[in-house]
Amino acid sequence: MSRIHQGTALVTGASSGIGALYADRLARRGYDLILVARNRERLNALAGRVTRETQRVVEVIVADLNDRTGLREVEQTLRQDASITLLVNNAGVGTHTPLLESNVDDMERLIDLNVTALTRLTYAAVPGFVARARGAIINISSVVGIAPETLNGVYGASKAYVTALTQSLHHELADTGVRVQAVLPGATATDFWATGGLPVEHLPSEIVMRADDLVDAALVGFDRGELITIPPLHALDLWERYESARQAMRPQLSTNVPAARYGVTA
């Protein structure tokens, strides 16, 4: 574990759960921190503990990323603070409620946070990273992005977006010195489930990963330069075959005639 100064990491959704653990682990790796969340009391308590235990500089920004004013404040920080070398897009919300039982306004707010805010923060960070030829973005996605039948479809679609954006950024930013990683957790022991009305204790224990283990595994994947990190997936060959099939389709996805199976003749 490096104590060399790594620059500053800005972590969203940092007051609890996965975000708070990233803050702790990154500080111990030598990063100063900018922690973003809505809960001032939790943020200040976390900042105080991390500072005491690691002697790193920790700043807090109390902001609701669903609020345009708060979001713009974080964007401005990413544009102006040249010490920032890592953005962890962790803030997000989810639900297990089926579409027909969900409120569309709640789904719009989910999209605003999981998709729009994440996109705007990424756009704010990347130009500076490229100009300095240094930086990284860690996007917290979800396995439901590749298994959308598992939970609410809007939530799954929002996480599919996060994964796809990460893959596209990896392609666009090749040879710029900027790295990207998407982390796809499965069921994880955080307050995500209770917030959605299904306490994690109601899930089968064999499918629920400790949040500490999730973050530690994800950081190993980051160290190894993984683009897609799926900590709960033991059979890595399944992902490799999935990705290989996707890449094999790419050259065949746009042609000037319909496939023969449709029986359409020119």
Residue pairs with C-beta under 8 A, 6 or more apart in sequence:
1 28
1 29
2 29
2 30
3 30
4 30
5 30
5 31
5 32
6 26
6 29
6 30
6 31
6 85
6 86
7 31
7 32
7 83
7 84
7 85
7 86
7 134
8 31
8 32
8 33
8 34
8 57
8 81
8 83
8 84
8 85
8 86
9 22
9 23
9 26
9 31
9 32
9 33
9 34
9 84
9 85
9 86
9 87
9 88
10 33
10 34
10 36
10 74
10 77
10 78
10 84
10 86
10 87
10 88
10 125
11 19
11 22
11 23
11 26
11 33
11 34
11 35
11 36
11 88
11 90
12 19
12 36
12 37
12 65
12 74
12 88
12 89
12 90
12 91
12 117
12 121
13 19
13 36
13 37
13 90
13 91
13 92
14 20
14 22
14 23
14 33
14 35
14 36
14 37
14 43
14 46
14 90
15 35
15 37
15 38
15 39
15 42
15 43
15 46
16 37
16 39
16 42
16 190
16 191
17 188
17 190
17 191
17 192
17 211
18 90
18 140
18 185
18 188
18 190
18 211
18 214
18 215
19 35
19 37
19 88
19 90
19 91
20 42
20 46
21 211
21 212
21 214
21 215
22 88
22 90
22 138
22 215
23 33
23 35
23 46
23 50
23 58
24 50
25 215
25 216
25 219
26 33
26 86
26 88
27 33
27 50
27 53
27 54
27 56
27 58
28 53
28 54
29 219
30 56
31 56
31 85
31 86
32 56
32 57
32 58
32 59
32 83
33 47
33 50
33 56
33 57
33 58
33 59
34 58
34 59
34 60
34 61
34 77
34 81
34 84
35 43
35 46
35 47
35 58
35 59
35 60
35 61
36 60
36 61
36 63
36 65
36 74
36 91
37 43
37 62
37 63
37 91
38 62
38 63
38 64
39 62
40 60
40 62
43 60
43 62
44 60
47 58
47 59
47 60
50 56
50 58
51 57
51 58
61 73
61 74
61 77
63 70
63 71
63 73
63 74
64 70
65 71
65 74
65 91
65 113
65 117
65 121
66 109
66 112
66 113
66 117
71 117
71 120
71 121
74 121
74 124
75 120
75 121
75 123
75 124
76 124
77 84
78 84
78 87
78 121
78 124
78 125
78 128
79 124
79 125
79 127
79 128
82 128
82 132
84 125
84 128
84 135
85 129
85 134
85 135
85 136
86 135
86 136
86 137
86 138
87 121
87 122
87 125
87 135
87 136
87 137
87 138
88 137
88 138
88 140
89 118
89 121
89 122
89 137
89 138
89 139
89 140
89 162
90 138
90 140
91 113
91 117
91 118
92 113
92 114
92 118
92 140
92 158
93 109
93 110
93 113
93 114
93 195
94 110
94 114
94 142
94 144
94 151
94 152
94 155
94 192
94 196
95 102
95 106
95 110
95 151
95 152
95 154
95 155
95 196
96 151
96 152
96 193
96 196
96 197
96 198
97 152
97 196
97 197
98 152
99 152
99 153
99 154
102 152
102 154
107 154
110 154
110 155
110 158
111 154
111 158
114 155
114 158
114 159
114 161
114 162
115 158
115 161
115 162
118 139
118 162
118 165
119 165
122 137
122 139
122 165
122 169
125 135
125 137
126 135
126 137
126 169
126 173
126 178
128 135
129 135
129 136
129 137
129 176
129 177
129 178
130 173
130 176
130 177
130 178
132 177
133 176
133 177
133 178
134 177
134 178
135 177
135 178
135 179
136 178
136 179
136 180
136 181
136 222
137 166
137 169
137 178
137 179
137 180
137 181
138 180
138 181
138 183
138 218
138 222
139 162
139 163
139 165
139 166
139 180
139 181
139 182
139 183
140 162
140 182
140 183
140 185
141 159
141 162
141 163
141 166
141 182
141 183
141 184
142 155
142 156
142 159
142 162
142 184
142 185
142 186
143 150
143 184
143 185
143 186
143 230
143 232
143 233
144 150
144 151
144 155
144 156
144 159
145 156
145 159
145 160
145 161
145 162
145 163
145 184
146 160
146 163
146 184
146 242
147 156
148 156
148 157
148 160
149 156
150 156
159 184
162 182
163 182
163 184
163 228
166 180
166 181
166 182
166 227
166 228
167 182
167 227
167 228
169 180
170 180
170 227
173 179
173 180
179 225
180 227
181 218
181 221
181 222
181 226
181 227
181 228
181 229
182 227
182 228
182 229
183 214
183 218
183 221
183 229
183 231
184 228
184 229
184 230
184 231
185 209
185 214
185 218
185 231
185 232
186 207
186 209
186 230
186 231
186 232
187 193
187 200
187 203
187 207
187 208
187 209
188 208
188 209
188 210
188 211
188 214
189 200
189 208
189 209
189 210
189 211
190 200
190 211
192 200
193 199
193 200
193 202
193 203
194 200
200 208
209 231
209 232
213 231
214 231
217 229
217 231
218 229
218 231
221 229
221 231
222 229
228 239
228 243
230 239
233 239
257 264
257 266
258 264
